[in-house]
Amino acid sequence: MLKYICKCFENIEGTWNTDKLKAQLKALEKSHLSQDVRKDVKKLDEILETDFIEIVSSGFMFYKEDCLTSGVELFDMSLHNYEVQILAPDVVLATYFIEDKTRSRNTLRSSIWKLIYKIRKLYFHQGTITEQKFLNE
């Protein structure tokens, strides 16, 4: 049943295939950070879940409609120290570090990804400014 619900969580000898899941979500996260996706409303709409919420580093909240109508900011960013934790068969928490080269600052980030009709959607995202430097991967 779990394989049907979430085939990327392949249960191999009683363990989750988190490496496959991590690679898949990291690729989605990187695409969400790319300027190609951030400036393309259609691509952004495909990634964001209908009830998407983002709490930005300034403390403001944005919703999917805000992102689609106002757009999202375009910055040169690199992703580091990507980790995932399975919260439920169809829900995953991702945490990572962003080096923002445009604004010369770093942020710790968290995203919640949901599997909806066999498609991964970004449900929640938060970024917190940090003085911390990223650790080598």
C-alpha positions in Angstrom: 0.0 0.0 0.0 2.8 2.5 0.9 4.5 1.9 -2.5 1.2 2.8 -4.2 0.8 6.0 -2.1 4.4 7.1 -2.4 6.5 5.0 -4.8 9.7 7.0 -4.1 9.6 5.8 -0.4 10.5 2.3 -1.6 10.5 0.0 1.3 13.7 -2.1 0.9 14.2 -4.7 3.6 12.1 -2.7 6.0 13.9 0.6 5.5 12.9 3.7 3.6 14.8 4.7 0.5 15.6 8.1 1.8 18.5 8.6 -0.6 16.2 8.5 -3.6 13.7 10.7 -1.9 16.4 13.2 -0.8 17.8 13.4 -4.4 14.3 14.0 -5.8 13.4 16.7 -3.3 16.7 18.4 -3.6 16.3 18.7 -7.4 12.8 20.2 -6.8 14.1 22.6 -4.2 16.9 23.7 -6.6 14.5 24.2 -9.4 12.3 26.3 -7.1 15.4 28.5 -6.3 16.3 28.9 -10.0 15.6 32.1 -11.8 14.0 30.2 -14.7 11.2 28.9 -12.3 11.0 32.0 -10.2 10.2 34.3 -13.1 7.8 31.8 -14.9 4.4 31.9 -13.3 3.3 28.6 -15.0 6.4 26.7 -13.6 5.9 28.3 -10.2 2.3 27.3 -10.2 3.3 23.7 -10.9 5.6 23.5 -7.9 3.5 25.4 -5.3 0.6 23.5 -3.6 -2.8 25.3 -3.6 -2.6 26.2 0.1 1.2 27.2 0.0 2.4 29.5 2.8 5.8 31.1 3.0 7.2 33.0 6.0 10.0 35.1 4.7 13.0 36.2 6.7 11.4 39.6 7.4 8.5 37.9 9.1 5.9 38.5 6.5 3.6 35.7 5.2 3.0 35.1 1.6 0.6 32.7 -0.1 0.6 31.0 -3.4 -1.6 33.7 -5.0 0.8 36.4 -3.8 3.8 34.6 -5.4 1.9 34.1 -8.7 0.6 37.7 -9.0 3.5 39.7 -7.4 6.3 37.2 -8.4 9.1 36.1 -6.2 12.5 37.8 -5.8 15.4 36.7 -8.0 18.7 36.2 -6.3 21.8 34.2 -7.0 21.7 31.5 -4.3 23.5 28.2 -3.7 22.0 25.3 -1.6 24.0 23.3 1.0 23.6 20.7 3.7 20.3 19.4 2.4 18.5 16.9 4.7 15.0 15.3 4.7 12.9 13.8 7.4 9.8 11.8 6.6 6.8 13.1 8.6 4.2 10.9 7.1 3.9 8.6 4.0 3.1 11.7 1.9 4.8 14.5 3.8 8.5 15.3 4.0 10.3 18.1 5.9 13.4 19.4 4.1 16.0 21.6 5.9 19.0 23.2 4.3 21.3 26.2 4.2 21.3 28.9 1.5 24.2 31.1 0.6 22.7 34.2 -0.9 25.4 35.8 -3.1 23.2 38.7 -4.3 22.4 40.0 -0.8 25.6 38.7 0.9 23.7 36.8 3.6 23.0 33.3 4.6 19.7 31.7 5.6 18.6 28.5 7.2 15.6 27.1 5.3 12.8 24.6 5.9 10.3 23.3 3.4 7.4 20.9 3.7 6.7 18.9 0.6 3.4 17.0 0.1 2.7 14.2 -2.4 -0.6 15.0 -4.1 -1.8 12.7 -6.8 1.7 11.3 -7.2 3.2 14.8 -7.7 5.4 16.6 -5.2 4.2 20.0 -4.2 5.8 22.7 -2.0 3.3 23.2 0.9 5.3 25.4 3.3 8.5 27.3 3.3 10.4 29.4 5.8 13.8 31.2 5.7 15.6 32.6 8.7 18.7 34.8 8.4 21.7 33.4 10.1 25.3 34.5 10.7 26.3 30.8 10.5 28.5 29.7 7.6 27.7 26.5 5.8 29.5 23.3 6.7 31.3 21.3 4.0 29.0 18.7 2.7 
